[in-house]
Amino acid sequence: LTSEASVPLCILSSHQSQFRLLPLLLVVFLYFPFLQVTPGMKIYIDPFTYEDPNEAVREFAKEIDISCVKIEQVIGAGEFGEVCSGNLKLPGKREMFVAIKTLKSGYTEKQRRDFLSEASIMGQFDHPNVIHLEGVVTKSSPVMIITEFMENGSLDTFLRQNDGQFTVIQLVGMLRGIASGMKYLADMNYVHRDLAARNILVNSNLVCKVSDFGLSRFLEDDTSDPTYTSGGKIPIRWTAPEAIQYRKFTSASDVWSYGIVMWEVMSYGERPYWDMTNQDVINAIEQDYRLPPPMDCPSALHQLMLDCWQKDRNNRPKFSQIVNNLDKMIRNPNTLKAMTPLSSG
């Protein structure tokens, strides 16, 4: 299934209960014979194609009884409410430490729907480099989304706090994990649209997992966050030119963003394009400017970044190629010895 194919799976509305997940491939074949689907391959279903988005939550997220959840402390603020750490004890299972996103009281039905859409998306994924959904609490208040707990938090902050502390191989291992998670998502025909180090979470074993599958930030204007432009909140510094110019979001635009994540990792969380304004960044990219290699960055890694930043999206590597490329570097560390000479310009 190519990243270009946008399958209007509204044909799978919730009232058509006979069209559940099992016959999904048959429906796709009947209606969209041009699609290349591998037998047994899962296809991502946009929860907003359901007539009743609550049906998507029931389909893809496990309902957890509130009695199984114990909130310990607030660890941050989310778009819809607080993010907490806590414990989850399911019947017959060991107690586990979890992250809990809560929906603040006084929400509208639309806010509830948008909040839970992230669970409907996350619940479709199962990969070691994609954040794992444990379940949701929707039958009591507050409404919650419960995920695995990632001890080291977001990758950008973690790197800034540990500047210079890792070997190149460790950094490449982190990048390999992120690329593997993104390959899995691309294979499921899911386009992330906001891949950035701030949206990667890190556990105690330095395993990096792709997170932040909320859709609402793309649907509403809010100029309060300088990371995102208004008119749909596009994170300019991380976004491919074709996605900025005419909103062409594909797995190839995710690859561009991945190149920026590579740069963030190798610079230990520096801000891409430093203090340039968003408009300056757009103009510079249009004139073929590309970020220079971070200090002590192997030339092979900077070349891979440049490949991800090809203007023509068809010339960018696929995530599968990126994973293979990074695997070769890990197997042959000598390829990481050569540094890119810093130009005086």
Secondary structure, 3 states (H helix, E strand, C coil): CCCCCCCCHHHHCCCCCCCCCCCHHHHHHHHCCCCCCCCCCCCCCCHHHCCCHHHHHHHHCCECCHHHEEEEEEEEECCCCEEEEEEECCCCCCCEEEEEEECCCCCCHHHHHHHHHHHHHHCCCCCCCECCEEEEECCCCCCEEEEECCCCCEHHHHHHHCCCCCCHHHHHHHHHHHHHHHHHHHHCCCCCCCCCHHHEEECCCCCEEECCCCCHHHCCCCCCCCCCCCCCCCCHHHCCHHHHHHCCCCHHHHHHHHHHHHHHHHCCCCCCCCCCCHHHHHHHHHCCCCCCCCCCCEHHHHHHHHHHCCCCHHHCCCHHHHHHHHHHHHHCHHHHCCECCCCCC
